[in-house]
């Protein structure tokens, strides 16, 4: 595994591929403020072991991808002020990355914001998406997927100053939004926080990504037009994106499979990896059988 950069859609994107170059292409899209390393190395290796060529990348305004410009506020987004960029722009980044890699179409999995980007990619570039897996995400509908107000201070509070403060903040946040039905793996989360800090923190970029979410409309009318195999996975104890967001997504996409995981919150604990890997593989196989 070695990171590379590409100029795609007018943006510098940092990416990495894992697995057989001739394997089934699988694009992994991470969530709000999360760099590609939040797709754990071991999880990517498990997917590569199923015959996938795994592609993970830093979204714009995150990690080692390009930092964008523009001052934003959540109040402004609710007042319909134009955002610096949209979910459509982020989906176009993903489509352009596939083109850069010479991949005509890929299986696509996204979590949280990444699920929204993956949905938008399937809507805007249906020829690029063989199958869709949307994890702990939502449709953009205003009545579903809302966060528990108690977790908002952990997301919208003052930015921590310095490495140790950042690590402490990450641990505190995931203790609130993570999977309370599973043991909290503090060592794994601490290592993730250290790696994330060392790759670069972009607090303003995370806010711009958040504004792209709040500025987006309801995707359900467009999701109903999709004709690809789809899996929706959501934790029953998700405090950041309520499980109603997952249910609404599955209802909107024709013939989508819905998997609700007891005890899972807004993360993917190691104990859930087998179900996720099986689900991605199963959904990709549905795409293969539908094309033969």
Kinemage of the C-alpha trace (Angstrom):
@kinemage 1
@onewidth
@group {chain A} dominant
@subgroup {mainchain}
@vectorlist {calphas} color= white
{ca unk a 1} P 0.000 0.000 0.000
{ca unk a 2} L 1.410 3.385 -0.990
{ca unk a 3} L -0.364 6.714 -1.212
{ca unk a 4} L -0.565 8.530 -4.536
{ca unk a 5} L -2.123 11.781 -5.699
{ca unk a 6} L -4.119 12.643 -8.792
{ca unk a 7} L -5.569 15.844 -10.199
{ca unk a 8} L -9.209 14.937 -10.796
{ca unk a 9} L -12.219 17.185 -11.301
{ca unk a 10} L -9.907 20.157 -10.704
{ca unk a 11} L -8.971 18.888 -7.232
{ca unk a 12} L -5.880 17.110 -5.914
{ca unk a 13} L -6.994 13.814 -4.404
{ca unk a 14} L -4.832 11.476 -2.337
{ca unk a 15} L -5.658 7.791 -2.800
{ca unk a 16} L -4.395 4.290 -2.314
{ca unk a 17} L -5.150 0.884 -3.825
{ca unk a 18} L -4.978 -2.476 -2.051
{ca unk a 19} L -5.234 -5.925 -3.584
{ca unk a 20} L -4.938 -7.536 -6.998
{ca unk a 21} L -4.941 -4.870 -9.744
{ca unk a 22} L -7.105 -7.281 -11.760
{ca unk a 23} L -9.592 -7.755 -8.934
{ca unk a 24} L -13.138 -6.433 -8.766
{ca unk a 25} L -12.832 -2.664 -8.232
{ca unk a 26} L -14.276 -1.495 -4.913
{ca unk a 27} L -14.345 2.223 -4.102
{ca unk a 28} L -14.532 3.042 -0.379
{ca unk a 29} L -15.820 6.500 0.581
{ca unk a 30} L -15.262 7.745 4.132
{ca unk a 31} L -17.435 10.064 6.208
{ca unk a 32} L -17.270 13.570 7.661
{ca unk a 33} L -13.706 14.678 8.347
{ca unk a 34} L -12.484 11.109 8.098
{ca unk a 35} L -9.375 10.353 6.043
{ca unk a 36} L -9.018 7.150 4.063
{ca unk a 37} L -7.077 5.456 6.877
{ca unk a 38} L -10.372 5.260 8.785
{ca unk a 39} L -10.968 2.331 6.469
{ca unk a 40} L -8.769 0.119 8.661
{ca unk a 41} L -5.853 -1.552 6.919
{ca unk a 42} L -6.969 -4.986 8.149
{ca unk a 43} L -10.512 -4.411 6.889
{ca unk a 44} L -9.165 -3.454 3.476
{ca unk a 45} L -7.045 -6.607 3.453
{ca unk a 46} L -10.113 -8.702 4.252
{ca unk a 47} L -11.893 -7.163 1.280
{ca unk a 48} L -8.861 -7.708 -0.934
{ca unk a 49} L -8.953 -11.335 0.186
{ca unk a 50} L -12.451 -11.587 -1.297
{ca unk a 51} L -11.060 -10.661 -4.695
{ca unk a 52} L -11.593 -6.906 -4.610
{ca unk a 53} L -9.191 -4.248 -5.796
{ca unk a 54} L -9.802 -1.811 -2.953
{ca unk a 55} L -9.542 1.924 -3.638
{ca unk a 56} L -9.675 4.290 -0.679
{ca unk a 57} L -9.120 8.041 -0.799
{ca unk a 58} L -9.212 11.263 1.180
{ca unk a 59} L -12.228 13.348 0.238
{ca unk a 60} L -11.515 16.943 -0.709
{ca unk a 61} L -10.896 19.080 2.381
{ca unk a 62} L -9.593 16.101 4.337
{ca unk a 63} L -6.304 14.368 5.057
{ca unk a 64} L -3.774 14.833 2.284
{ca unk a 65} L -6.255 15.787 -0.395
{ca unk a 66} L -6.618 19.411 -1.418
{ca unk a 67} L -7.862 21.930 1.110
{ca unk a 68} L -10.577 24.068 -0.420
{ca unk a 69} L -11.492 27.703 0.167
{ca unk a 70} L -14.549 29.484 1.463
{ca unk a 71} L -15.845 30.604 4.847
{ca unk a 72} L -19.070 28.919 5.886
{ca unk a 73} L -21.472 28.632 8.787
{ca unk a 74} L -24.246 26.204 9.594
{ca unk a 75} L -26.665 29.088 10.045
{ca unk a 76} L -25.819 30.321 6.568
{ca unk a 77} L -26.446 26.892 5.073
{ca unk a 78} L -29.900 26.700 6.630
{ca unk a 79} L -30.575 30.159 5.180
{ca unk a 80} L -29.767 28.703 1.750
{ca unk a 81} L -26.481 30.527 1.262
{ca unk a 82} L -24.584 28.778 -1.566
{ca unk a 83} L -21.926 26.402 -0.205
{ca unk a 84} L -18.342 26.401 -1.545
{ca unk a 85} L -19.090 22.945 -2.966
{ca unk a 86} L -21.814 20.306 -2.851
{ca unk a 87} L -22.235 16.575 -2.449
{ca unk a 88} L -22.496 16.489 -6.244
{ca unk a 89} L -18.994 17.966 -6.493
{ca unk a 90} L -17.671 15.353 -4.079
{ca unk a 91} L -19.373 12.582 -6.053
{ca unk a 92} L -17.835 13.967 -9.237
{ca unk a 93} L -14.412 13.745 -7.535
{ca unk a 94} L -15.021 10.034 -6.991
{ca unk a 95} L -16.157 9.487 -10.572
{ca unk a 96} L -13.113 11.327 -11.891
{ca unk a 97} L -10.806 9.263 -9.686
{ca unk a 98} L -12.230 6.066 -11.193
{ca unk a 99} L -11.654 7.519 -14.652
{ca unk a 100} L -8.075 8.424 -13.703
{ca unk a 101} L -7.503 4.809 -12.662
{ca unk a 102} L -8.932 3.516 -15.920
{ca unk a 103} L -11.911 1.911 -14.164
{ca unk a 104} L -15.145 2.076 -16.136
{ca unk a 105} L -17.346 0.996 -13.212
{ca unk a 106} L -16.839 -0.071 -9.599
{ca unk a 107} L -18.658 -1.430 -6.611
{ca unk a 108} L -19.073 1.484 -4.188
{ca unk a 109} L -19.342 1.501 -0.399
{ca unk a 110} L -19.723 4.656 1.669
{ca unk a 111} L -20.204 5.368 5.368
{ca unk a 112} L -22.075 8.360 6.830
{ca unk a 113} L -21.180 11.345 4.591
{ca unk a 114} L -19.455 8.759 2.415
{ca unk a 115} L -22.799 6.981 2.036
{ca unk a 116} L -24.365 10.239 0.863
{ca unk a 117} L -21.539 10.713 -1.634
{ca unk a 118} L -21.904 7.101 -2.799
{ca unk a 119} L -25.662 7.576 -3.295
{ca unk a 120} L -25.031 10.783 -5.231
{ca unk a 121} L -22.380 9.062 -7.340
{ca unk a 122} L -24.907 6.358 -8.289
{ca unk a 123} L -27.485 9.035 -9.149
{ca unk a 124} L -25.182 11.262 -11.196
{ca unk a 125} L -22.957 8.598 -12.744
{ca unk a 126} L -25.029 5.396 -12.888
{ca unk a 127} L -22.692 3.902 -15.484
{ca unk a 128} L -19.849 4.089 -12.959
{ca unk a 129} L -21.575 2.150 -10.145
{ca unk a 130} L -22.011 -1.626 -10.295
{ca unk a 131} L -23.408 -1.988 -6.790
{ca unk a 132} L -24.015 0.300 -3.822
{ca unk a 133} L -23.520 -0.246 -0.090
{ca unk a 134} L -24.661 2.633 2.118
{ca unk a 135} L -23.623 2.350 5.773
{ca unk a 136} L -24.940 4.459 8.691
{ca unk a 137} L -26.115 7.139 6.270
{ca unk a 138} L -29.356 8.805 5.212
{ca unk a 139} L -31.286 10.262 2.279
{ca unk a 140} L -31.167 13.994 2.931
{ca unk a 141} L -34.825 13.946 3.959
{ca unk a 142} L -35.430 16.442 6.761
{ca unk a 143} L -37.509 14.091 8.908
{ca unk a 144} L -35.113 11.131 9.073
{ca unk a 145} L -31.565 10.487 10.220
{ca unk a 146} L -31.378 13.336 12.716
{ca unk a 147} L -28.618 13.275 15.364
{ca unk a 148} L -29.282 12.959 19.057
{ca unk a 149} L -28.853 16.521 20.417
{ca unk a 150} L -26.634 15.193 23.218
{ca unk a 151} L -23.830 14.315 20.776
{ca unk a 152} L -23.735 17.663 18.982
{ca unk a 153} L -21.389 19.386 21.475
{ca unk a 154} L -18.771 16.736 20.733
{ca unk a 155} L -18.964 17.538 17.013
{ca unk a 156} L -19.463 21.292 17.064
{ca unk a 157} L -17.385 22.274 20.075
{ca unk a 158} L -14.180 24.273 20.079
{ca unk a 159} L -11.374 22.703 18.081
{ca unk a 160} L -8.799 20.986 20.324
{ca unk a 161} L -5.343 22.575 20.297
{ca unk a 162} L -2.410 20.222 19.973
{ca unk a 163} L -1.830 16.525 19.464
{ca unk a 164} L -2.825 15.213 22.884
{ca unk a 165} L -5.951 17.368 23.050
{ca unk a 166} L -6.971 16.115 19.607
{ca unk a 167} L -6.478 12.476 20.627
{ca unk a 168} L -8.508 13.014 23.809
{ca unk a 169} L -11.285 14.669 21.790
{ca unk a 170} L -11.469 11.771 19.334
{ca unk a 171} L -11.689 9.252 22.167
{ca unk a 172} L -14.402 11.260 23.928
{ca unk a 173} L -16.397 11.673 20.708
{ca unk a 174} L -16.401 8.001 19.765
{ca unk a 175} L -17.296 6.992 23.298
{ca unk a 176} L -20.450 9.048 22.700
{ca unk a 177} L -21.323 8.160 19.112
{ca unk a 178} L -19.690 4.729 18.831
{ca unk a 179} L -21.133 1.253 19.232
{ca unk a 180} L -22.247 0.978 22.830
{ca unk a 181} L -23.314 -2.611 22.286
{ca unk a 182} L -19.686 -3.631 21.710
{ca unk a 183} L -16.520 -3.146 23.794
{ca unk a 184} L -14.791 0.167 23.121
{ca unk a 185} L -11.390 -0.538 21.562
{ca unk a 186} L -9.462 2.396 23.007
{ca unk a 187} L -6.079 1.271 21.699
{ca unk a 188} L -7.383 1.020 18.138
{ca unk a 189} L -9.090 4.399 18.379
{ca unk a 190} L -6.017 6.050 19.891
{ca unk a 191} L -3.819 4.701 17.093
{ca unk a 192} L -6.327 5.978 14.527
{ca unk a 193} L -6.348 9.420 16.141
{ca unk a 194} L -2.533 9.603 16.137
{ca unk a 195} L -2.313 8.603 12.468
{ca unk a 196} L -5.045 11.078 11.577
{ca unk a 197} L -3.311 13.939 13.394
{ca unk a 198} L 0.012 13.143 11.756
{ca unk a 199} L -1.587 13.177 8.275
{ca unk a 200} L -3.065 16.614 8.912
{ca unk a 201} L -6.196 18.063 10.485
{ca unk a 202} L -8.474 20.359 8.487
{ca unk a 203} L -11.097 21.732 10.860
{ca unk a 204} L -12.341 24.352 8.358
{ca unk a 205} L -12.566 21.627 5.725
{ca unk a 206} L -14.723 19.463 7.986
{ca unk a 207} L -17.101 22.389 8.437
{ca unk a 208} L -17.278 22.891 4.665
{ca unk a 209} L -18.082 19.185 4.286
{ca unk a 210} L -20.795 19.529 6.936
{ca unk a 211} L -22.292 22.472 5.061
{ca unk a 212} L -22.318 20.359 1.893
{ca unk a 213} L -24.474 17.880 3.842
{ca unk a 214} L -26.880 20.439 5.288
{ca unk a 215} L -27.212 22.177 1.910
{ca unk a 216} L -28.160 18.986 0.088
{ca unk a 217} L -31.736 18.201 -0.821
{ca unk a 218} L -33.753 15.029 -0.401
{ca unk a 219} L -32.314 12.295 -2.648
{ca unk a 220} L -35.249 9.915 -2.368
{ca unk a 221} L -36.869 10.799 -5.733
{ca unk a 222} L -33.555 10.093 -7.488
{ca unk a 223} L -32.776 6.998 -5.385
{ca unk a 224} L -36.080 5.465 -6.494
{ca unk a 225} L -34.769 5.489 -10.063
{ca unk a 226} L -31.663 3.415 -9.307
{ca unk a 227} L -31.500 -0.025 -10.849
{ca unk a 228} L -28.467 -1.540 -9.173
{ca unk a 229} L -28.045 -4.043 -6.344
{ca unk a 230} L -27.904 -2.167 -3.057
{ca unk a 231} L -27.331 -2.923 0.596
{ca unk a 232} L -28.133 -0.540 3.429
{ca unk a 233} L -26.477 -1.264 6.789
{ca unk a 234} L -27.218 0.735 9.911
{ca unk a 235} L -26.692 0.406 13.641
{ca unk a 236} L -29.779 0.284 15.817
{ca unk a 237} L -27.984 2.423 18.417
{ca unk a 238} L -26.624 5.120 16.091
{ca unk a 239} L -26.793 8.439 17.955
{ca unk a 240} L -25.326 10.564 15.155
{ca unk a 241} L -27.465 9.433 12.213
{ca unk a 242} L -30.681 7.935 13.557
{ca unk a 243} L -31.578 4.497 12.220
{ca unk a 244} L -34.586 6.074 10.491
{ca unk a 245} L -32.083 7.389 7.925
{ca unk a 246} L -31.036 3.862 7.020
{ca unk a 247} L -34.604 2.617 6.859
{ca unk a 248} L -35.559 5.522 4.584
{ca unk a 249} L -32.600 4.798 2.300
{ca unk a 250} L -33.569 1.138 1.951
{ca unk a 251} L -37.192 2.043 1.249
{ca unk a 252} L -36.136 4.489 -1.456
{ca unk a 253} L -33.788 2.212 -3.438
{ca unk a 254} L -35.699 -0.496 -5.323
{ca unk a 255} L -35.033 -4.014 -3.984
{ca unk a 256} L -32.394 -2.786 -1.527
{ca unk a 257} L -31.391 -5.168 1.243
{ca unk a 258} L -31.589 -3.697 4.751
{ca unk a 259} L -29.351 -4.976 7.562
{ca unk a 260} L -29.878 -3.437 11.004
{ca unk a 261} L -27.137 -4.310 13.485
{ca unk a 262} L -28.066 -4.491 17.185
{ca unk a 263} L -25.644 -2.591 19.410
{ca unk a 264} L -23.918 -0.805 16.535
{ca unk a 265} L -23.584 2.974 16.736
{ca unk a 266} L -21.864 5.428 14.416
{ca unk a 267} L -18.743 3.408 13.789
{ca unk a 268} L -17.853 -0.049 12.514
{ca unk a 269} L -16.407 -2.102 15.380
{ca unk a 270} L -14.208 -5.055 14.535
{ca unk a 271} L -16.991 -7.477 15.474
{ca unk a 272} L -19.128 -6.061 12.638
{ca unk a 273} L -16.412 -6.420 9.979
{ca unk a 274} L -17.465 -9.958 8.934
{ca unk a 275} L -21.060 -8.834 8.345
{ca unk a 276} L -19.877 -5.795 6.364
{ca unk a 277} L -17.412 -7.789 4.249
{ca unk a 278} L -20.035 -10.480 3.591
{ca unk a 279} L -22.584 -7.791 2.692
{ca unk a 280} L -20.274 -6.012 0.253
{ca unk a 281} L -19.345 -9.336 -1.361
{ca unk a 282} L -22.975 -10.496 -1.511
{ca unk a 283} L -24.119 -7.241 -3.100
{ca unk a 284} L -21.290 -7.326 -5.647
{ca unk a 285} L -22.248 -10.903 -6.538
{ca unk a 286} L -25.825 -9.771 -7.110
{ca unk a 287} L -24.463 -7.270 -9.630
{ca unk a 288} L -22.492 -10.008 -11.378
{ca unk a 289} L -25.486 -12.352 -11.596
{ca unk a 290} L -27.702 -9.557 -12.952
{ca unk a 291} L -25.230 -8.890 -15.783
{ca unk a 292} L -24.883 -12.537 -16.878
